[in-house]
Amino acid sequence: MRAHRHRSPDAAPDDGRGPSRTASDPGRCDHDDQWHRGFAVEAASACRDWAFDELGVDAVWAKVRGTNIASMNVAIRLGMRVRRAFTTRYRGADMPHLGFAIDRAKWTAAR
């Protein structure tokens, strides 16, 4: 998930070559023994709320691989919607991704 300051909610997340100056990336869990226990939604919700409350960002983005249904469901549960589709090159392979986002107005209305 990335939190963006002073950017349009429809602005694209970085291009996959590294974090931009306007983004912070709290990371992800690669420990599959912890999957499907609700931790992702809980952690991502806290990151989203912190980004809006403490960082004062205009939008929070989630960069999700096009085949990762579980992560798509986390983003949807956070109130995010697909804003764009793009391809990221990783280890010599092109990988389709979706950019999910929620802006401050939609987050505030849902609270």
N, C-alpha and C positions, 0 to 999 in steps of 0.2 A: 504494500500500500504506500502511496506517496501523497504527501500533503503539499499543496501548492499555494504560495503567497502571491497575491496581486496578479493573478492570471485569470483569464476567462474560464468558466467552468467547462467550456467546450475546447479549451486548448489541449493539445496532445501531451501525454506524459513524455518523458525523455525517450530517446530513440533506442534505448537498450545498451548504449555504449558506456553507461555509467550515470550516476545521479547528476541531475542538473543543479545549478546554484539555488533554484527555487524549490527543490524537493528534498524530502527526508524519507528514508526507507527503513522502517522498523524491522524488516526481516521476515523470515518465515520459519516454519518448523519442518525439518527433514527427518524427524524421528517418527517413522510410521507406526510405532507401537503407541503413539499418543494421538493418532488420528481417530476421528469419529467419536470423540468424547466431549465435544462442545467447546474445547479450548480455543479453537480458531475464531469462532464467533465472539467469544468473550474477550479475547485479546485484541482482535481487530476492532471491536466496538470501543474498547478503551482507548486504542490508538486514534481512532476517528474522533472521538469526543475530545481527547487531549489536543489533537491538532487544531480543532475549531476553538476550544476553550482557551488553551494556553499559547498556541502559536499564532492564533488569529488568522488562519488561512482562509482563503475564499472557496477552496474545493479540495476534496481528498480523492485520490485516484487509486485504483487497484489494477495492476497489470497482470492479466491472467492468461495463461496458455490456453489456446483454443480447444484443447482436449481435456482440460482439467475441470470437470463438472463440479467436483466438491468445492473448489475455490470459487467457481462462478456462483454456486449457491450461497457461500459465505458473503460474497459481495452483494448479492440480491437481498439477503437477510439484513444487511447493513443499510438498505435503502438506496443502494447504488444501481445505476442503470448503464447499459452499454452506450458509450459515447463515440467509440471508433474501433475499427479493426485495423491491424497493422501486422507487419512481419518483423521479427527480430532474428538476426543472424547469430547463432550460438554454436561454437565449436564446429564451424564449417557447414552448418545446416540452417536452412530457413525455417523458422517456427512461427506459425500464425498465433497471434495474440489478440485479446480483446481488452480495450481500455474501459473499465467501469469507473464511474465517478458519482459523487454527490456534492452538491454545492451547499453553501451555508444556509440559504433560504429553505431548501428542502429539508435539511437536517433540523433546522429550528422548528419548522412546521410539524415535524414528526415527533418531536420531544414531548 
